C-alpha cells in the first residue's frame, strides 16, 4: 500500500465525513438561501407535474356509468 494512503477504520471515516458536512453547513450563509430556493423550485415542479400529467381519480358516478357501459357491451 502506498505511503500516502492511510487505512481508516469505517466508524472513524463516517464520523469524519459527518463532521465535514456538519461544519460546512453550519458556516454557510448564502448556501442556505440557495438550498431553500432549490427545494422550493423542486416542490413547485412536482406539484405542476402532478397536476398536469397524472390522471385525476375517477368519481363514483363515472365509475358506475363505465360499469354499465361494459355490462351493456357484453350482452
CORDAFEN-V566220 format. One line per field, one symbol per residue. phi: phi as a letter, one per 40 degrees, with the letter a starting at -180 (. if undefined). psi: psi as a letter, one per 40 degrees, with the letter a starting at -180 (. if undefined). burial: 1 if it has 9 or more other C-alpha atoms within 8 Angstrom, else 0. A space follows every 50 residues. Layout:
# CORDAFEN-V566220
phi->???
psi->???
burial->???
This chain:
# CORDAFEN-V566220
phi->.ccccbcbcdcccccccdcdccccccccbccccccccccccccccccccc ccbcccccccccccccccccccccc
psi->hidehhhhidddddddddddddddddeicddddddddddddddddddddd dddhiiiiiddddddddddddddd.
burial->00000000000010000000000010000001000000000000000010 0000000000001000000000000
